[in-house]
Amino acid sequence: MLRWLTLFFLISFTGVFGQQHQGDWDTYYTQVNKKPVSIIVDLSLGKLAPVRERPYVIIIRTELRYPDTNGLPSSVEVPLLDEMEEQLVENLARNNGAWYTGRFTQRGIREFYFYALDTLQYRNALNKAMTAYKEYKWLAQAKDDKTWTNYLTVLYPSPLDMEKIQNRRLIDYLKKQGDGLTATRKVEHFFQFKTKSYRDEFVRKSGIEAFTITEMPDKPGDGEFPYSLRIEKDDVPDYTYIDRVLIPLWQLAGKYHGRYDGWETVMVK
């Protein structure tokens, strides 16, 4: 059985990125003012932030040269932007002990975010990194950010976006292991609620009747959410399953003062 809460994806960013840090990197998409935004972020820093030893944020903004109709990089520009990113990471790590925390892209603009030990001569490091990219317009700023506000409010995903990321990771894993994501199989869902009455209201809600209740103990457990619930239903856990089933369950649980604790299924090859 596979359950998304048990999966961890740690990537060591050393070598070309020049920073000794165990990162948990992922990409997600959101919208600001009805415009698409692409964000890549080191999720592992959410558990550490703010990092007292790196109180300075360095932000580099550059204009895309060949944005697509959504204001995101076209395929012809991506390799060059990746090279630029590597140079920025390497130079700022060497010069300022900076950690690369992520980037966002929207409306033809890309911004890179770093948290540094200091800001001494950071512009020299940037000038050196951008020497090979003279065709790109760019600007930069460095400022105190002891609370890591830029990381937490610009890059780090909202609870909803984080839920989507975790669900997509499990589906990615199933696919990578050879699951065709076309076969119907049993999928179990786990919940915890603050009170028995909230749990009862949840199971009476329209749509839940399509699931089979497999565990609903009267005796409470421990903690803030002591009343557990397990339901199951045969389905196909493909990528549409996230918005079709998982996010509505997550949102409904929250509405009734509950917590969605993830889902579990078997691999079908």
C-alpha positions as a printed NumPy array, in Angstrom:
array([[  0.   ,   0.   ,   0.   ],
       [  1.197,   3.504,  -0.808],
       [  0.284,   6.558,   1.198],
       [  1.501,  10.042,   0.329],
       [  2.346,  11.055,   3.877],
       [  5.121,   8.439,   3.953],
       [  6.96 ,   9.73 ,   0.887],
       [  9.898,  12.116,   1.159],
       [ 11.822,  13.559,  -1.783],
       [ 15.171,  14.994,  -0.656],
       [ 17.708,  16.266,  -3.14 ],
       [ 21.225,  17.247,  -2.164],
       [ 22.139,  20.524,  -3.82 ],
       [ 25.941,  20.474,  -3.954],
       [ 28.452,  20.566,  -6.763],
       [ 27.426,  23.065,  -9.399],
       [ 24.936,  24.722,  -7.084],
       [ 27.691,  25.145,  -4.533],
       [ 25.543,  24.943,  -1.443],
       [ 25.745,  22.231,   1.191],
       [ 22.078,  21.848,   1.953],
       [ 19.563,  19.033,   1.842],
       [ 16.803,  20.481,  -0.334],
       [ 13.275,  19.336,  -1.07 ],
       [ 12.596,  21.086,  -4.365],
       [  9.346,  21.207,  -6.244],
       [  7.491,  23.256,  -8.817],
       [  3.904,  24.394,  -8.623],
       [  1.606,  26.777, -10.456],
       [ -0.793,  29.313,  -9.06 ],
       [ -2.495,  32.521, -10.195],
       [ -2.114,  36.174,  -9.241],
       [ -4.687,  38.586, -10.645],
       [ -5.855,  35.762, -12.922],
       [ -2.388,  35.456, -14.437],
       [ -0.403,  32.174, -14.241],
       [  2.599,  32.072, -11.923],
       [  5.256,  29.346, -11.967],
       [  7.127,  28.822,  -8.687],
       [ 10.025,  26.535,  -7.84 ],
       [ 10.892,  26.391,  -4.142],
       [ 12.96 ,  24.494,  -1.602],
       [ 10.153,  23.203,   0.596],
       [ 12.501,  21.899,   3.273],
       [ 13.314,  25.454,   4.351],
       [  9.725,  25.937,   5.457],
       [ 10.558,  23.87 ,   8.533],
       [ 13.699,  25.922,   9.238],
       [ 12.62 ,  29.458,   8.42 ],
       [ 13.63 ,  31.913,   9.569],
       [ 17.292,  30.876,   9.573],
       [ 18.99 ,  33.288,  11.95 ],
       [ 22.417,  32.931,  10.336],
       [ 21.074,  34.125,   6.968],
       [ 19.085,  37.292,   7.675],
       [ 19.56 ,  39.017,   4.292],
       [ 17.463,  38.397,   1.226],
       [ 18.971,  39.016,  -2.196],
       [ 16.462,  39.293,  -5.037],
       [ 17.427,  39.322,  -8.709],
       [ 14.817,  40.222, -11.312],
       [ 15.26 ,  39.676, -15.035],
       [ 12.995,  40.125, -18.031],
       [ 12.338,  37.13 , -20.249],
       [ 13.347,  37.604, -23.858],
       [ 10.963,  35.074, -25.374],
       [  7.933,  34.681, -23.106],
       [  5.   ,  32.624, -24.292],
       [  1.431,  33.892, -24.386],
       [  1.087,  33.203, -20.644],
       [  4.165,  35.234, -19.757],
       [  6.199,  32.123, -18.949],
       [  9.463,  31.032, -20.636],
       [  9.19 ,  29.448, -24.05 ],
       [ 11.015,  26.184, -24.667],
       [ 13.81 ,  27.9  , -26.592],
       [ 14.669,  30.108, -23.593],
       [ 14.559,  27.553, -20.79 ],
       [ 18.112,  26.14 , -21.236],
       [ 19.652,  29.621, -21.131],
       [ 17.682,  30.579, -18.033],
       [ 18.791,  27.371, -16.347],
       [ 22.429,  28.214, -17.048],
       [ 21.893,  31.723, -15.681],
       [ 20.363,  30.286, -12.524],
       [ 23.339,  27.995, -11.953],
       [ 25.764,  30.892, -12.311],
       [ 23.803,  33.024,  -9.842],
       [ 23.623,  30.204,  -7.31 ],
       [ 27.298,  29.38 ,  -7.605],
       [ 28.545,  32.97 ,  -7.367],
       [ 26.325,  34.071,  -4.493],
       [ 27.076,  30.908,  -2.536],
       [ 30.804,  31.486,  -2.94 ],
       [ 30.735,  35.249,  -2.277],
       [ 27.988,  35.618,   0.337],
       [ 27.303,  32.132,   1.671],
       [ 23.858,  32.463,   0.135],
       [ 21.245,  29.746,   0.009],
       [ 19.089,  29.624,  -3.081],
       [ 15.492,  29.349,  -1.889],
       [ 13.547,  29.512,  -5.125],
       [ 12.159,  31.616,  -7.941],
       [  8.876,  32.739,  -9.405],
       [  7.96 ,  33.635, -12.971],
       [  4.993,  35.648, -14.201],
       [  4.094,  38.185, -16.914],
       [  7.48 ,  37.921, -18.576],
       [  9.451,  38.468, -15.358],
       [ 11.56 ,  35.999, -13.356],
       [ 12.787,  36.657,  -9.819],
       [ 15.418,  34.604,  -7.97 ],
       [ 15.519,  34.611,  -4.15 ],
       [ 18.57 ,  33.978,  -1.965],
       [ 19.217,  34.235,   1.78 ],
       [ 22.762,  35.239,   2.64 ],
       [ 25.225,  35.503,   5.49 ],
       [ 26.009,  39.059,   4.39 ],
       [ 25.599,  41.402,   1.432],
       [ 29.238,  42.471,   1.001],
       [ 30.046,  42.953,  -2.66 ],
       [ 27.005,  40.953,  -3.688],
       [ 26.657,  43.104,  -6.802],
       [ 30.149,  42.111,  -7.897],
       [ 29.085,  38.478,  -7.627],
       [ 25.964,  39.198,  -9.675],
       [ 27.831,  41.165, -12.313],
       [ 30.232,  38.267, -12.748],
       [ 27.362,  35.76 , -12.997],
       [ 25.489,  37.86 , -15.564],
       [ 28.509,  38.618, -17.766],
       [ 27.525,  35.9  , -20.221],
       [ 23.912,  37.165, -20.404],
       [ 24.331,  40.736, -21.598],
       [ 21.14 ,  40.532, -23.629],
       [ 19.095,  40.249, -20.431],
       [ 17.905,  43.299, -18.549],
       [ 18.137,  42.758, -14.814],
       [ 18.141,  44.525, -11.475],
       [ 18.784,  43.404,  -7.917],
       [ 18.263,  44.412,  -4.318],
       [ 19.491,  43.18 ,  -0.961],
       [ 17.764,  43.92 ,   2.337],
       [ 17.232,  42.722,   5.874],
       [ 14.639,  39.968,   6.112],
       [ 15.228,  38.344,   9.476],
       [ 11.719,  36.842,   9.431],
       [ 12.188,  35.371,   5.941],
       [  8.978,  37.07 ,   4.892],
       [  9.855,  36.994,   1.192],
       [ 10.382,  33.242,   1.25 ],
       [  7.262,  32.515,   3.281],
       [  4.875,  34.82 ,   1.411],
       [  6.23 ,  34.782,  -2.154],
       [  7.634,  31.281,  -2.641],
       [  6.261,  28.901,  -0.027],
       [  2.998,  27.236,  -1.088],
       [ -0.327,  27.865,   0.583],
       [ -1.904,  24.907,   2.412],
       [ -4.008,  24.221,  -0.681],
       [ -1.011,  24.31 ,  -3.015],
       [  0.966,  22.101,  -0.623],
       [ -1.841,  19.551,  -0.617],
       [ -1.79 ,  19.49 ,  -4.407],
       [  1.987,  19.048,  -4.435],
       [  1.896,  16.086,  -2.044],
       [ -0.895,  14.384,  -3.951],
       [  0.815,  14.903,  -7.286],
       [  4.033,  13.434,  -5.869],
       [  2.359,  10.156,  -5.021],
       [  0.764,   9.936,  -8.454],
       [  4.169,  10.737,  -9.989],
       [  5.635,   7.897,  -7.936],
       [  2.968,   5.439,  -9.084],
       [  3.628,   6.362, -12.7  ],
       [  7.4  ,   6.127, -12.284],
       [  7.025,   2.612, -10.871],
       [  5.125,   1.502, -13.95 ],
       [  1.536,   2.09 , -12.919],
       [ -0.423,   3.061, -16.013],
       [ -2.865,   5.139, -13.949],
       [ -5.757,   3.649, -15.933],
       [ -6.881,   0.715, -13.76 ],
       [ -9.589,   1.034, -11.149],
       [ -8.515,   0.029,  -7.656],
       [ -9.51 ,   0.581,  -4.046],
       [ -8.456,   3.965,  -2.659],
       [ -8.716,   4.622,   1.081],
       [ -8.955,   8.07 ,   2.671],
       [ -8.071,   8.995,   6.266],
       [ -9.503,  11.818,   8.368],
       [ -9.371,  13.18 ,  11.908],
       [-11.984,  15.481,  13.476],
       [-12.131,  17.691,  16.543],
       [-15.501,  16.384,  17.7  ],
       [-17.79 ,  13.443,  17.031],
       [-20.573,  15.787,  15.897],
       [-18.354,  17.383,  13.251],
       [-17.408,  13.951,  11.976],
       [-21.075,  12.954,  11.821],
       [-21.917,  16.087,   9.852],
       [-19.104,  15.319,   7.435],
       [-20.313,  11.797,   6.636],
       [-23.839,  13.102,   6.036],
       [-22.611,  15.61 ,   3.49 ],
       [-23.631,  15.113,  -0.144],
       [-21.065,  13.102,  -2.049],
       [-19.703,  11.153,   0.903],
       [-22.47 ,   8.587,   0.493],
       [-20.619,   7.334,  -2.589],
       [-17.841,   6.099,  -0.277],
       [-17.895,   3.107,   2.045],
       [-17.115,   3.83 ,   5.701],
       [-14.58 ,   1.252,   6.865],
       [-13.568,   2.702,  10.209],
       [-15.441,   5.15 ,  12.457],
       [-14.701,   4.375,  16.107],
       [-16.861,   5.89 ,  18.839],
       [-13.963,   5.983,  21.284],
       [-11.828,   9.079,  20.761],
       [ -8.089,   8.952,  20.416],
       [ -5.591,  11.516,  21.639],
       [ -4.734,  14.998,  20.484],
       [ -6.591,  17.937,  18.996],
       [ -8.35 ,  15.764,  16.401],
       [ -9.34 ,  12.638,  18.339],
       [-12.178,  11.299,  16.159],
       [-10.914,   9.272,  13.22 ],
       [-12.616,   8.193,  10.021],
       [-11.619,   5.941,   7.163],
       [-13.571,   5.705,   3.916],
       [-12.884,   3.955,   0.618],
       [-14.065,   3.869,  -2.951],
       [-12.935,   2.193,  -6.163],
       [-11.443,   4.764,  -8.521],
       [ -8.592,   5.569, -10.908],
       [ -5.971,   7.726,  -9.157],
       [ -4.71 ,   9.61 , -12.193],
       [ -3.73 ,  13.294, -12.322],
       [ -7.359,  14.413, -12.69 ],
       [ -8.048,  12.653,  -9.386],
       [ -6.371,  15.493,  -7.475],
       [ -8.934,  18.175,  -8.374],
       [-11.757,  15.725,  -8.993],
       [-11.681,  13.933,  -5.616],
       [ -8.774,  14.712,  -3.319],
       [ -8.979,  18.493,  -3.058],
       [-12.776,  18.497,  -2.53 ],
       [-12.326,  15.969,   0.307],
       [ -9.539,  18.057,   1.833],
       [-11.638,  21.212,   1.657],
       [-14.742,  19.517,   3.032],
       [-12.837,  18.082,   5.979],
       [-11.563,  21.55 ,   6.842],
       [-15.073,  22.963,   6.663],
       [-16.136,  20.523,   9.396],
       [-13.128,  21.205,  11.624],
       [-11.39 ,  18.09 ,  10.433],
       [ -8.035,  17.161,   9.004],
       [ -7.501,  15.126,   5.864],
       [ -4.596,  12.778,   6.624],
       [ -3.99 ,  11.486,   3.131],
       [ -4.909,   8.542,   0.952],
       [ -3.643,   5.064,   0.353],
       [ -3.857,   2.675,  -2.559],
       [ -2.139,  -0.216,  -4.288],
       [  0.048,  -0.112,  -7.377],
       [ -1.386,  -1.675, -10.529],
       [  0.99 ,  -2.498, -13.366]])
